[in-house]
Amino acid sequence: MNLRFIYLFIIIIMISQTAVSQNIIRGKISDKTNNEVLPFANVYLPGLNKGSLSDENGNFLIRDLPSGELKIQFSFIGYKTIFKTIFTHNTDTSLNIKMEPTVMQAEEVVVSGGTFSTQHENAIKIELLKLKDITAIGSPTFTEAIARVPGVDMIAKGVGIAKPVIRGLSMTNILMLNNGVKMENFQFSENHPFLIDEFGIEGLEVIKGPASLLYGSDAVGGVINVIREKPAPNGKIIGDYNVQYHANTQGLVSNLGLKGSSDGFSWGLRSGFKSHGDYRDGNGDFVPNTRFNEKSLKAYLGLSKSFGIFKIYYDYNRPKLGLCIPEAVPLVTESARENKYWYQDLTNQIISSKNTLYLGNYKFDVNVAYQMNNRKLQTDDSKPFFDMVDLDMNTLSYEIKTYLPSGSKSEYIVGLQGANKKVQNFDAPNHILPDADVNDFSVFSLVQYSFWDKLKSQAGIRYDYRNITTHADNNVSAVNTNFGDFSGSLGFTYDLNDYFLLRTNFASAYRTPNIAELTQNGLHGNRYEQGNPELKSQRNYEFDCSTHFHTKYIMIDLSGFYNSISKYIYMSPTQDTTTNGNLIYRYSQTDADIYGSELTANILPASWLNINTSYAYIVGKQADGSSLPFIPQNKIRLEMKYQKKQLSFLNNFFFKIAALYATKQNNPAMFESSTDSYLLFDAGIGADIKIAGQMITLSIQGNNLFNQTYYDHLSTLKAIGYYNIGRNVSFSIKIPFGIN
C-alpha cells in the first residue's frame, strides 16, 4: 500500500520543477465543398473539458493550453465531425479546418475506452447515446432509454425501479459510472436501482463486455458511463429549462440549469424533480404502489490553466420509490403519487474532484470522490417499526493515471485505483447487510499502438486486491476474507478501406463475491435469501468480434460475442424452508456460457428519411444445460424518421414511427416462467419554434400506442400478475436561454 504514497510524492516533486507553458490554438472553419465560412461551429477539447465557438467569420481562438498531445473536436450540424490530434510546446498553432457536409454521422468521440478517441479507434466497441435521443424516447425511466441500445435491457419493478442488463449480465456484474465515479448504491439486488438521472448530462456510453481492465471488479459484464454536460463556451452564460408531462402516470419531470465560463473559470448549477403516480397497464388498471418521486441537485466548479485542469462536482439525489409487493397491494386502494406505504426512501450524495496535471511530456489524472448513500425501507405507520431498514454505505475512492510520453502512433497509461467502502446499520430492525468494511486497491497499465494507419492495437493488464470484513449479524458469523487476481485484454481494429472496419477483442476479467452474496440471511422483498461464505471469485473469458460498414447513406454494424464464465454466481431456490415455511433462496456457483449477436443498420434512402433497425440475440446456459436467470427476450426494433431542417416556420422538424417486437422466451431459469412475445408501436413528432425571438423545442411522444397488455420477461411484477405499462403519451418543452 506504500506504493500510493511514493507515487504521490513523485508527482509533487515533478510539479515543483515544472515550468508553465503558454500555448494558443487558432484557426478558421469552413465548408470543404464551397469554402464558405461556418459561423458558431463547436470547437471542443474533451481532455480539457474546454471549448469555444467560431465567430461570424468562422474564426476561433483558444488560449492558455498545456504543452504536449492535445485532442480537439470540431462539430457543426449537418457536417461530419472532425477529430484531430496535435502536439504543442510553447507554440501558436494555426489550423485551417475544412468540414464535409454529411447526412449521417459515422463515428463520434468517446471517453470510456481509457483515452479520448473516436469509436473506430477503440478495440472495445462503445455505444453512444446522446441526451437528445434519451429525451426523444419519452420514457418515465432513465434506464428504459438506455435499454434502447442493442444488447442492453432492463430488470424492472414498474417504471420507477429498473436495473440495466448488458448481454445477459446485471447487478454487480456491470458497473454504472456517474461522470467517471463508480456508483455504489446497493446494486446487488433487482430492487435497488442506480441513483442517477438524466438531468445535466451530455449523454452516455455503453461498453458491452468485460471492462475490468480499466474499471476493476464488478465490470465483468460491461460499463455504462454517464457523461456530464459540457461547460459553457468561453465568455458565455447560458441555461435551459425543461419540462415533460407523462399522461399514463400523470407524471411531471422538470429541471432548470445555468452555466457560465470565462477566462479559464467555469461553473454550473442544475436542479430538478420527478413526480409520477401509479402507472396503468393496457387494460386501464392501475398497478398499485408503482409511484415514485425524486429531487435532484447538481453543481460544478472548474478552473482550466496551461498547467492543469481542476474540477469539483456535487450531486444530490433523493428518490422515494414505491414497492409493488404483496404486503403493499391491500394498503393501496387508489391511484395516487404520494409515497405512504412500503417504499424505499433513498439519499445519495457524491462529492468528486477530477484533476489533470500537465508536467512536461507527462500528464496525470488525479481523481477523488466521496459517496454517501442511505437506504431506508418505510412500511406503514401501523407497524411497530416504520423504518424497517436504515442502512448507510459511504465510499471513498481515488484514482491516479499517468499518461507517459508518446508519439503519434502510441499511447501508454499506467495507474492505480482504490476505495474504502463502509456499511453501517442503524436502529431499524431489519439488517439486509451486516456492518462491513471493504478495501480495494489495484494497479493497471494500458498500451495503444498503431502498427500502421490501418491497424491499431490495444492491450493491458491489471491486478486487483480486495478485503471484505463483516461483523456477526442476523445469526451469520463474521467474515474476513481477501481476494486478488489479474485481468487482461488484447484487441485490434483494422480499416480494410474507407468503408469497412473490423474489430476484435479478447478479455479475461473477474469479480469477487459481494457482501450480500457472502453474508445475507433474511427476508428481502418476497424471498428469504441466504448468502454463502464459501463463494469464490467469478472469472469471465469473452471474445468479441464485429464489423462496421458505412457509406454516405448506409451504416451497418454486426457483432458477435462468446462469454465463458467460470464459477458464475447466481441465486437459486433450495429444498430448505424457514420455520415460517418460507422457501430459502441461496447463492450458488456454476460454470456458464452466454453468447449472442447484435445487428444495427441505419439507412438514409433520402436526405429527409432515416430508417434505423436493430436485432439482439442472446442465449445464457449453465453447465448442466439449464438457463441462466434474467436472460432477456430477443428483440427487433425498427424506426422510420422523417426530418426537415426547415419546414415552414418549423426548424429541425421530425416525425417518426417505431416498432418493437420481442420474441417468446421459452427458456426460463428455474424460478422464472416462460414469457409470450409482444409487439409495440411508438410515434413521435417535434420541432424548434421561434416565439418572440426565443427558440423553443417542442415534442410529443406516444409509446405503446395500441395499449397492448403484455409482460416483459425481465419484469419482476410478472410473478405477481401485473402487466407492463400501457399507452403513455408524453409532452416535452425545452427553453434554452442566454444571459449577457
VENSUL-V554474 format. One record per pair of residues at least 24 apart in sequence whose ideal C-beta (glycine too) atoms are under 7 Angstrom apart, sorted by the first residue. I is the first residue (numbers start at 0). GAP is how many residues later the second one is. D is the distance in Angstrom with one decimal. If there is no record, write none. Layout:
BEGIN
I/GAP/D
I/GAP/D
END
This chain:
BEGIN
0/440/6.5
2/413/7.0
3/412/6.3
3/414/6.9
6/393/6.0
6/409/6.5
10/353/5.9
13/345/4.7
14/342/6.6
14/344/6.4
17/289/6.8
17/341/4.6
17/342/6.1
19/286/5.6
19/287/5.1
20/45/5.9
20/46/3.9
20/68/6.9
20/69/5.6
20/285/5.2
21/68/6.3
21/284/5.8
22/42/4.1
22/43/6.8
22/44/6.1
22/65/4.2
22/67/6.6
22/68/5.8
22/283/6.6
23/37/7.0
23/39/5.3
23/41/6.9
23/68/4.7
23/69/6.9
24/37/4.9
24/40/6.3
24/47/6.9
24/68/4.8
24/70/6.6
25/34/6.7
25/35/4.6
25/68/5.7
26/33/6.0
26/67/5.7
26/68/3.6
26/69/5.9
26/70/5.9
27/30/5.0
27/31/5.3
27/68/5.8
27/69/7.0
28/25/4.9
28/29/4.8
28/31/6.7
28/45/6.2
28/68/4.5
28/70/6.4
29/28/5.5
29/68/6.1
30/68/6.3
31/66/3.9
31/67/6.0
31/68/4.7
32/68/6.4
37/38/5.3
37/61/6.2
40/33/6.3
40/35/4.2
41/33/4.6
41/34/6.8
42/29/6.9
42/31/5.9
43/29/4.8
43/186/6.6
44/25/6.2
44/26/6.8
44/27/5.2
45/25/6.4
45/27/6.3
45/63/6.0
45/65/6.3
45/70/4.5
46/24/5.7
46/69/5.2
47/256/6.0
47/261/5.6
48/182/6.2
48/253/6.7
48/260/6.4
48/262/6.9
49/254/5.1
50/179/6.4
50/182/6.1
51/181/5.3
51/182/5.1
52/180/4.9
63/200/5.8
63/241/6.1
63/242/5.0
64/241/6.0
65/240/5.1
65/241/6.5
65/292/3.5
66/291/6.5
67/290/6.0
67/293/5.9
67/295/6.3
68/337/6.8
70/45/4.9
72/36/5.3
73/25/6.6
79/25/6.9
80/24/6.3
80/27/6.6
82/26/5.6
82/35/5.3
84/323/6.8
101/450/6.9
102/449/6.9
102/450/6.8
102/501/5.2
102/504/5.4
103/448/6.8
103/449/6.7
103/451/6.0
103/498/6.6
103/500/5.7
105/444/4.6
105/449/6.2
109/95/5.4
110/94/6.9
110/116/6.7
111/93/4.4
111/95/5.8
111/111/6.4
111/113/4.5
113/100/5.4
113/299/6.2
113/332/5.0
114/296/5.8
114/333/6.7
119/373/6.5
119/381/5.6
120/335/6.0
120/372/6.6
122/334/7.0
122/335/4.0
122/368/2.6
122/369/5.9
122/370/5.7
122/380/6.3
122/382/4.8
123/83/5.8
123/367/6.3
123/381/5.8
124/83/6.4
124/378/6.1
124/419/6.8
124/421/5.6
124/434/6.3
125/79/5.3
125/80/6.9
125/81/5.6
126/78/6.9
126/79/4.3
127/75/6.4
127/77/5.6
128/74/5.6
128/75/5.3
129/73/4.0
130/67/6.7
130/70/5.7
130/71/6.2
130/72/5.2
133/64/5.5
134/597/6.2
135/548/6.2
135/563/6.5
135/565/6.6
137/546/6.6
137/563/2.8
137/565/5.8
137/592/4.0
138/564/6.9
139/106/5.3
139/109/5.8
139/111/5.5
139/136/5.7
141/55/5.7
141/56/4.9
145/58/6.6
145/78/6.3
148/57/5.4
149/448/4.3
149/450/5.6
149/464/4.3
149/466/4.6
150/57/5.1
150/447/4.8
150/465/5.2
151/54/6.1
152/479/3.9
152/561/5.8
153/560/6.4
154/35/4.6
154/475/5.9
154/559/4.7
154/561/6.6
155/558/6.6
155/559/5.5
155/560/7.0
156/33/6.9
156/34/6.3
156/167/6.4
156/559/4.7
156/560/6.0
157/121/6.4
157/129/6.3
157/132/3.4
157/166/5.6
157/559/6.2
158/90/6.7
158/117/6.7
158/120/5.3
158/131/6.2
158/566/5.8
159/116/6.6
159/130/6.3
159/132/3.2
159/161/4.8
159/162/6.6
160/30/6.4
160/32/5.2
160/160/5.4
161/31/5.9
162/27/5.5
162/30/5.9
163/60/5.9
164/465/6.2
164/467/6.1
164/549/6.6
165/42/5.5
165/55/5.2
165/56/3.7
166/41/5.6
166/42/6.9
166/54/6.7
166/55/6.7
166/394/6.5
166/396/7.0
166/427/6.4
166/429/6.6
166/451/6.3
167/426/4.6
167/450/5.3
167/452/4.6
167/460/6.6
167/463/5.0
168/52/3.0
169/460/5.6
171/46/5.0
171/339/6.7
171/342/5.2
172/47/5.5
172/48/3.8
172/338/6.6
173/45/6.9
173/47/4.3
173/48/4.9
173/49/6.8
174/40/5.4
174/43/5.2
174/44/4.2
174/48/4.8
175/48/5.1
176/46/6.4
176/47/6.9
176/48/4.3
176/49/6.5
177/48/5.5
177/137/6.6
177/172/6.4
178/47/6.7
178/49/4.5
178/134/6.2
178/173/6.8
179/174/6.6
179/187/6.7
180/169/6.0
180/171/5.2
180/188/4.5
180/190/7.0
180/216/6.9
181/215/6.3
183/187/5.5
183/189/6.3
183/209/5.8
183/211/4.5
183/237/6.2
184/163/6.4
184/188/5.9
185/189/5.9
185/207/6.4
187/326/5.2
187/328/4.2
187/329/7.0
188/335/6.7
189/526/5.7
190/334/5.5
194/122/4.6
194/124/6.5
194/151/6.0
194/153/3.9
195/30/5.9
195/121/7.0
196/97/7.0
196/99/5.5
196/120/6.6
198/56/4.4
198/71/5.7
198/73/4.4
198/97/5.4
198/99/6.6
199/28/6.8
199/29/5.2
199/57/5.5
199/70/4.1
199/98/5.0
200/25/5.6
200/26/6.2
200/27/6.2
200/28/5.9
201/25/4.5
201/26/6.5
201/27/4.9
201/28/5.9
202/24/5.6
208/298/6.4
208/333/5.1
208/335/5.4
208/352/6.2
209/297/4.0
209/299/3.7
209/330/5.4
209/332/5.2
211/250/6.7
211/275/4.2
211/297/3.5
211/298/6.9
212/231/6.4
212/233/6.9
212/247/4.7
212/249/5.1
212/274/5.5
212/275/6.7
212/276/4.9
212/294/6.9
215/201/6.3
215/224/6.9
215/226/5.5
215/248/5.5
216/247/5.5
216/249/6.6
216/293/6.5
216/294/4.4
216/295/5.2
217/293/5.5
219/289/4.5
219/290/6.8
219/291/4.8
219/318/6.9
219/320/4.4
230/28/6.2
230/30/5.1
230/35/4.1
230/37/6.7
230/71/6.4
231/27/4.6
231/28/5.2
231/29/4.3
231/34/6.6
232/28/6.5
233/27/5.2
233/28/6.6
234/27/5.7
235/24/6.7
235/25/6.3
235/502/6.6
236/501/6.7
236/502/4.2
237/498/6.9
237/500/4.9
238/498/5.4
239/494/6.0
239/495/6.5
239/496/4.5
239/497/6.9
240/494/4.7
241/492/5.0
242/490/5.2
243/486/5.8
243/487/6.9
243/488/4.6
244/485/6.5
244/486/4.8
245/30/6.8
245/482/5.7
245/484/4.9
246/481/6.3
246/482/4.5
247/31/5.6
247/32/5.7
247/477/6.0
247/478/6.4
247/479/6.5
247/480/3.7
248/27/4.0
248/28/5.1
248/30/5.0
249/27/4.8
250/24/6.4
250/25/3.6
250/26/6.8
263/39/6.1
263/40/4.5
263/41/5.7
264/38/5.7
265/36/4.3
266/33/6.3
266/34/5.3
267/31/7.0
267/32/4.1
268/30/5.2
269/28/4.7
270/25/6.7
270/26/5.0
271/24/4.7
274/62/5.6
275/61/6.5
276/58/5.6
276/59/6.0
276/60/4.1
277/57/4.5
277/58/7.0
278/446/4.7
279/446/5.4
280/428/5.8
280/441/6.9
280/442/3.9
280/443/6.9
280/444/6.7
280/445/4.9
281/425/4.6
281/426/5.1
281/427/3.5
281/441/6.2
281/444/4.0
282/426/5.6
285/49/4.0
286/37/6.0
286/430/6.8
286/435/4.8
287/36/6.0
287/40/6.5
287/41/5.2
287/44/3.9
288/33/4.1
288/34/6.1
288/35/4.9
288/39/4.4
288/43/4.7
288/52/6.6
288/53/6.2
289/32/5.8
289/34/5.2
290/31/4.5
290/45/6.7
290/46/5.1
290/48/6.4
291/27/6.3
291/28/6.5
291/29/4.7
291/30/5.9
292/27/4.9
292/44/6.8
292/46/6.3
293/24/6.6
293/25/3.9
306/50/6.9
306/51/5.7
307/47/6.5
307/48/5.7
307/49/4.4
307/50/5.9
308/46/6.7
308/47/4.5
309/45/5.0
310/42/6.9
310/43/4.7
310/44/6.9
311/41/5.0
312/39/4.8
313/37/5.6
314/34/6.8
314/35/4.4
315/33/5.2
316/31/4.7
317/29/5.3
318/27/5.2
319/25/5.4
320/25/6.9
323/393/5.8
323/398/6.5
324/200/6.3
324/201/6.1
325/200/6.6
325/394/6.4
330/49/6.1
340/38/7.0
340/39/4.5
341/37/5.7
341/38/6.9
342/35/5.4
343/31/6.6
343/33/6.0
344/31/4.2
344/33/5.4
345/29/5.6
346/27/4.5
347/25/4.9
360/44/3.9
361/40/6.5
361/41/6.8
361/42/6.8
361/43/6.7
362/40/4.0
363/36/6.8
363/38/5.6
364/34/6.9
364/36/4.2
365/34/5.5
366/31/6.9
366/32/4.5
367/30/5.0
368/28/5.0
369/26/5.3
370/24/4.3
384/43/6.3
384/44/5.1
386/41/4.5
387/40/5.8
387/41/6.6
387/42/4.6
388/39/5.2
388/41/5.1
388/43/6.0
389/35/7.0
389/36/4.1
389/37/6.5
389/38/3.9
390/32/7.0
390/34/5.6
390/41/6.5
390/42/6.6
391/32/4.6
392/28/6.5
392/30/5.2
393/28/5.1
394/24/5.9
394/26/4.5
395/24/5.0
408/40/6.4
408/41/4.3
409/38/6.8
409/39/4.8
410/37/4.4
411/35/5.6
412/32/6.7
412/33/4.4
413/31/4.6
414/29/5.7
415/26/6.6
415/27/4.9
416/25/5.0
417/24/6.9
422/92/6.5
429/92/6.8
430/42/5.4
430/43/5.5
431/88/7.0
431/90/7.0
431/92/6.0
432/82/5.3
432/83/6.0
432/86/7.0
432/87/6.9
433/36/4.6
433/37/5.4
433/39/3.6
433/40/6.7
433/42/6.6
433/85/5.4
434/35/6.9
434/36/4.4
434/38/6.7
435/32/6.7
435/33/6.4
435/34/4.2
435/79/5.1
436/32/4.9
437/28/6.7
437/30/5.3
438/28/4.7
439/24/6.9
439/26/5.1
440/24/5.0
453/40/6.0
453/41/4.4
454/37/6.6
454/39/5.2
455/36/6.9
455/37/4.8
456/35/5.2
457/33/4.9
458/30/6.8
458/31/4.7
459/28/6.6
459/29/5.8
460/25/6.5
460/27/4.6
461/24/6.7
461/25/4.6
461/26/7.0
465/46/5.2
467/47/6.5
467/50/6.8
469/45/6.4
469/49/5.4
473/47/4.5
473/48/5.4
474/46/6.2
475/43/5.1
475/45/4.7
478/39/5.5
478/40/5.9
478/54/5.6
482/29/4.1
482/54/5.4
484/25/4.8
484/52/5.9
498/50/5.8
498/51/6.2
498/52/6.0
499/47/6.8
499/49/5.5
500/46/6.9
500/47/4.2
501/45/5.5
502/42/7.0
502/43/4.8
503/40/6.8
503/41/4.5
504/39/4.8
505/37/5.2
506/35/5.3
507/33/5.2
508/31/5.0
509/27/5.0
509/28/6.2
509/29/4.7
509/30/6.9
510/26/6.8
510/27/5.1
511/25/5.2
512/56/6.1
516/52/5.8
516/70/4.6
526/58/4.9
527/50/5.4
527/54/4.2
527/55/6.9
527/56/5.2
527/57/6.6
528/42/6.7
528/56/5.1
529/54/5.6
529/55/6.9
529/56/4.5
530/56/5.7
531/54/6.2
531/55/4.6
531/56/6.9
534/34/6.1
534/52/6.4
534/54/6.1
535/31/5.2
535/53/6.8
536/30/6.9
537/27/6.5
537/29/5.1
537/30/5.8
537/31/5.2
538/27/4.3
538/28/6.4
539/25/5.2
552/50/6.9
552/51/4.5
553/49/5.4
554/47/4.4
555/45/4.9
556/43/4.5
557/41/5.2
558/38/6.4
558/39/5.1
559/37/4.3
560/34/6.4
560/35/6.4
561/33/4.5
562/30/6.9
562/31/4.4
562/32/6.6
563/29/5.5
564/26/6.7
564/27/4.6
564/28/7.0
564/29/7.0
565/25/5.6
567/24/4.1
569/58/6.9
569/59/6.1
571/98/6.0
571/99/6.9
572/97/6.6
572/98/5.3
589/32/4.9
589/33/5.4
590/32/4.1
591/28/6.8
591/29/6.4
591/30/5.0
591/31/6.6
591/36/5.7
592/28/5.5
593/24/6.9
593/26/4.5
593/34/6.9
594/24/5.7
607/34/6.0
607/35/6.0
607/36/5.8
608/33/6.0
609/31/4.4
609/33/6.4
610/29/5.2
611/27/4.7
612/24/6.5
612/25/4.7
625/44/6.4
626/40/4.3
626/41/6.2
626/42/5.0
627/41/6.1
628/40/3.8
628/43/6.3
629/84/6.0
631/81/6.0
631/82/5.6
632/29/4.2
632/30/5.5
632/32/4.7
632/42/6.4
632/80/4.9
633/29/4.5
634/25/6.4
634/26/6.9
634/27/5.0
635/25/4.6
648/40/6.8
649/37/3.9
649/39/6.4
650/36/6.3
650/37/4.0
651/35/6.2
651/36/4.9
652/34/4.2
653/31/7.0
653/32/5.7
654/30/4.8
655/27/6.6
655/28/5.0
656/26/4.8
657/24/4.3
661/50/6.9
664/48/4.4
674/36/5.5
674/38/4.0
677/30/6.1
677/32/3.7
679/24/5.0
679/28/6.0
680/24/4.8
680/25/5.9
693/41/6.9
694/41/6.5
695/37/6.5
695/39/5.4
696/37/4.1
697/35/5.8
698/33/4.7
699/29/6.9
699/31/5.6
700/29/4.9
701/25/7.0
701/27/4.8
702/25/4.9
703/24/6.5
END
